[in-house]
């Protein structure tokens, strides 16, 4: 596995022409309720192993999905509220400068692990303190098809037969 920097990873994504399948390992802090939460002040992380397609045509893909679900395929992508799509699914947040990668996902993550201060715990332990997430109604389909991942939280990348560890 080759070591690369976050900037080198973004360069790899920018060099992709067309749609390409990728796999990522992603580590992010867990958003949690504060009231009555014994884990406030602790490092609570979620590690996700996800695969998806990068560099896809979002509108065309959404319209294909709508047609499959028997819905009129008239989807038009609106502008993001928090970032600007620089093309091919590289999103830049103009306020923070954070770079995110957009993937079209077809399946749930292959692996999800939660840790508290480095110790693996079952999600059941954290569930009373997790906020209730409402499904997005923007796309108008049964399951969301697009997810966005902050580049600085991607810890490894699998693409075109290569594996990279991102530092």
N, C-alpha and C positions, 0 to 999 in steps of 0.2 A: 504494500500500500504506500503510495507516494504522499509525502507531506506537502501541502500547499497553504498559502495564506488566504484570507478572506478575499483580498483583492484579486489574487490569481483565480479563485473560484468564480468570481463575478466575470472575469475575463473569459473563462471557459464557457460560461453561460452565454455571453455576448457573441462568442464565435460560432455558436450553433446555428446552422441554417436549416429551416424546416422544423417539423415537430420531432422530438426525440424523447424516448422514455428514460427517466432517471429515478434513482432511489436516494433518499436522504435519511440521515439520522439527525434528529432535531431535538435540542434541549432548551426548554423555556421555563421560566418561573410560573408557578400556578397562581392564578387569580383566586383569591379566597375572601370570604366574609370575615370581618374583623371581630364582630360581637361574639363573645363566648368562645372564641377560637383559641385552643391551647397551643396552636402552632404558629401564632403571630410572632415574628422575630426569628423564626427558624428558616433555613433555606429549604423550601419545598419546590421540587422540580418535577417536570414531566418530560420523559424521553420518549420520542415517537420515531418509529421506523416507518416511513411512508414511501410509496412509489407512485409515480404519475408521469404525465406528459408535459414537457416544457416546449415552448415555442409554437403552441397551437393557435388556431384562429378561433378566438373566444366566441364571437357572434355566430359563426358558422356551426361550431360545435354545440352551442346552446340551441340553435334552431333544429339541428338533427335530433337532439335529446327531446325537445318539445314535440317534434313530429312522432318520435317513437312512443311518447306517452299520450298520443292522440290529441295534442293541443296545437292550435294554430301556430306555426313557426314564424312568429313576427317579433322576435327578440332583437332589441337594439341596445347595445351596451352604453350606459351612461358614464360620465366622468367619475373617477374615484373621489371620495370626500376627503381622503387623507393623503393621497399621493398621486404621482404622475407616472403613467406607463411610458417608459422610455423605449418601448418596443419589445416584442417577443416575450413579454412577461417579466421584465425587469422593472420594478416599481421603486420610485424614489420619493421619500417623504421630504417635501421642500422645507418643512419646519425643523426637522432633526437631522436631515441628511442620511437617514437610515435607508439601506437598500433592502428590498424584499424580492423574493422569487415567487412567481405565480405558477402553480401546477394544476393541471386538470387531473383530478383523482377519480378513479373508477371504483375503488374499493376502500374499505376501512383500513387504517394502518395495520401492518402485519404484526406490530409489537408496540405496546404502550406500557411504560414502567413509571411509577411514582417513587420519589425518594424524599425523605425528611432528613436533613443534615447528613446526606450520603447513605442513609439506611433505606433499603427497599421496603415499601409498605404497600398493602393492598389498597386499591381505590376506595373501598368500603370505609376505611379509616378516615378518609378525607371528605367523603360525600356530604356529611352534615354541614360542612363549611364551604362547599363549592357553590357558586352562584348558579341559578337556573338559566341556561342558555336557551333563548328562543331561536328556532330555525329561521334562516333567512327567507324572506318572501320575495326578495328582489328577482331571483332567477325564475320563479314560478314553476319549478319542477319538484318532484317528490324528494329527491335527495340532492344536496349541494354538489356541484361538479367542480368547483374551483376553490382552491385554498391558497393562501399567501403565507410565506414563511420568511421571517427576517433572516437575512444572509448571515448576520453575526451570531445566529443561534444554530446554524447548520454546522454540525461537527464532522460529518463525513458525507461523501458523495460517491455514487456509483453511476457512471455514464459511459456509453460506448465501449463497454468491456473493461473499463479502467475503474480503479477504486482510489479515492483520495481521502486523506485525513486532513481536515481543515483546522489550522491553528489560529 
